[in-house]
Amino acid sequence: MSLSSDLFAAIEQTANRLATELVLAAPGRDDGLVPTYSLVSELCEQCMLEPRLREPLAAIQAELDRRLEAAQPFDADCLGRLRCLVEWLPAALAALKFGADPQPLASARPAATTPAPAATSEPVPTADVLLELNLGENRELLAEFHAEAVDHLQQIEAALLALEHQPDDPEALSSIFRSFHTIKGNAGFLGLVPMHTLAHEVETLLDLARNHRLRLNSAVITEILRSRDALQELTQQVALALERGVLPSQVIPVGHLIRAVKLLAESRGVSPAAAPAAAPGPAAPTVVPLPVASALAADHAPAAVGGAPKAASHTVRVSTDKLDSIMDVVGELVIVQSQLIETARRHGDDGSPLQRNVAQLGRITKELQHTAMALRMIPIKPTFQKMERLVRDLARDFDKKVEFVTEGEDTELDRTVVEEIGDPLVHMVRNALDHGLETTAGRLAAGKPETGTVHLRAYHQGSNIVIELRDDGRGIDPDRIYRKAVEKGVIAAGAVLAREEIFALIFAPGFSTAEKVTAVSGRGVGMDVVKRNIEKLRGKIEIDSTVGRGSTFKIRLPLTMAIIDGLVVRVGADRFILPSTTVQVALRPAREHVTTVQGRGEVLDLRGRLLPLHRLHRRFGIPGDAQQPWEGIVVVVESSGRVCALLVDEMISKQEVVIKSLGAFMQGLPGVAGGAILGDGNIALILDPGSLLQAA
């Protein structure tokens, strides 16, 4: 390699300046001709030691020299060659850096005057190379590129899934084309060769579809989705470099995808005159290039399918670290406000200025708290979109006909919840398609339509978000679960369990009722992970199923992970907080409703249902005031289908509390989810009924 890294950077900078000049250049005008000639001459000097770059540049320099001598303006042919040059240079430089020969510079001609060559199925050697990032100079541009690419890739997937149902939707097709075009342009000027090359080839294929020379069938859409997935992997490499400074070390292969896309274009019977130009390298001669900064700033966010693009001025990108910092500060403000309320209650008379001011502060704090929480909220739509893609792919694998219906995809959840709920949903959707839905023959034999339905829905219910997954498949047989649980030793033979408790057995580690293990599910290693992840989010999962008619899984999640509604209770001198979502009822029991059952300990008779009774002071080894249940308060809590009663001394209040980590010393303490600072400055432990019952 005869060029130094500094010279490479200088050539790229000059090429960007040349691209800037060409933005305003037009056939029949000589505006920019002189500076263009100067920049091409500068490139020739910079590439003096590399003939594979110098010779194409020298030919264009001679053409510009002739025009200046004859006082001729730009024409379409000259501008086509120049624009081809500035798009060819980044890929040529990348090839040289990796010791490969650059592709020859195509002698591009405007499509209006000269037919372009038909697409060929030859691979592009420079495509399968390491993604090279110039973090030192391009960090800000790469950050903007990454943010836009994520949006565009989500938009591409959503629009492609829509096109599979409506292949002739012009708005969806145009939206996908714009997204690939934007990714291609930005990646090209940032020197991201694999992304630029792949996006260009897919853009060429989509242009055929836009011009009604190719129909997007399932096979074509599958290849475009595969290309989109490869672009997402490359985008994740950019994200890793930006977040952790880890430069890409693995080549993401895209050459096979490029070949597949080109073969699809050829197989459509496209005539040479009909196909757009496809240069041997990653160039797009007919597209007017923009410099890096202009390209990244000019392209708006992707429009919704069938809708108009949103105005960029209505939104602003903010670092998630800043949002988390705001939430932490608001949490501290909530604590101080509760302490001020306690102080005002002790030292101020009702109606005093202190009381009024504290009340006003409380209203402002409440509004600020809700606003800060709203900043963390994002729609669950991207997660639902991933599930739609999963259903599509699995239905093809299982050879099942499936209709996937979503509802409430604009429902907003805490960002942390949205990030963590994806994996549990993947397990549940896989089970629904593999075990829930029957085969086509099985559905017809059962008198059902041959197409099964999977319904994914999100909605608000009180202070919770409910995500509901429903299918119309074979359902879950509780008797079969019971027999399998006894067989595996999960429960004792003869154990009496309620229906919801039997369904909850499918979350036991290693438990599965599948007749055979498939590549997707059946080993019993998924549903226990689902339950654990949901409980980590302070949520719970409910199951309702009817044999032969289908199953419904409901995941209940808190709106936010930072602040919870809690019931403050006292046990001796200590205070504990029970999440309101787990509390069913609190009561002072009558003496005759508390009995002792041999082998099961104390139980509470709650309207004919016997519930195990646990004394919190014994559980935590602290002194308690209420020695007998009828002397204190019993709080009935529920977790994962299990219901029990907890004995406490007194109910203090119901209030919102800010969750605080307990640190490494008390991390993982059974029955404890965290801590909170109360209004009087004391610390209370937030209880986790799920692990508390498991430990008990």
Secondary structure, DSSP 4 states (H G I P E B T S, - for coil): --S-HHHHHHHHHHHHHHHHHHHH--TT--TTHHHHHHHHHHHHHHTTT-HHHHHHHHHHHHHHHHHHHHT----HHHHHHHHHHHHHHHHHHHHHHTT-PPPPPP----TTTSPPPPP-----TTTSS-----HHHHHHHHHHHHHHHHHHHHHHHHHHHHHHH-TT-HHHHHHHHHHHHHHHHHHHHTT-HHHHHHHHHHHHHHHHHHTTSS---HHHHHHHHHHHHHHHHHHHHHHHHHHH-----S----HHHHHHHHHHHHHTT--TTTSPP--SSS--TTSPP--HHHHHHHSPPPPPTTSPPPPGGG-----HHHHHHHHHHHHHHHHHHHHHHHHHHHHS-TT-HHHHHHHHHHHHHHHHHHHHHHHTEEESHHHHHHHHHHHHHHHHHHT-EEEEEEE-TT-EEEHHHHHHHHHHHHHHHHHIIIIISPPHHHHHHTT--SEEEEEEEEEEETTEEEEEEEE-SS---HHHHHHHHHHHTSS-TT----HHHHHGGGGSTT----SS--SSS-SS-SHHHHHHHHHHTT-EEEEEEETTTEEEEEEEEES-SSEEEEEEEEETTEEEEEEGGGEEEEE---GGGEEEETTTEEEEEETTEEEEEEEHHHHTT---S-SSGGGSEEEEEEETTEEEEEEESEEEEEEEEE-B---STTTT-TTEEEEEE-TTS-EEEEE-HHHHHHH-
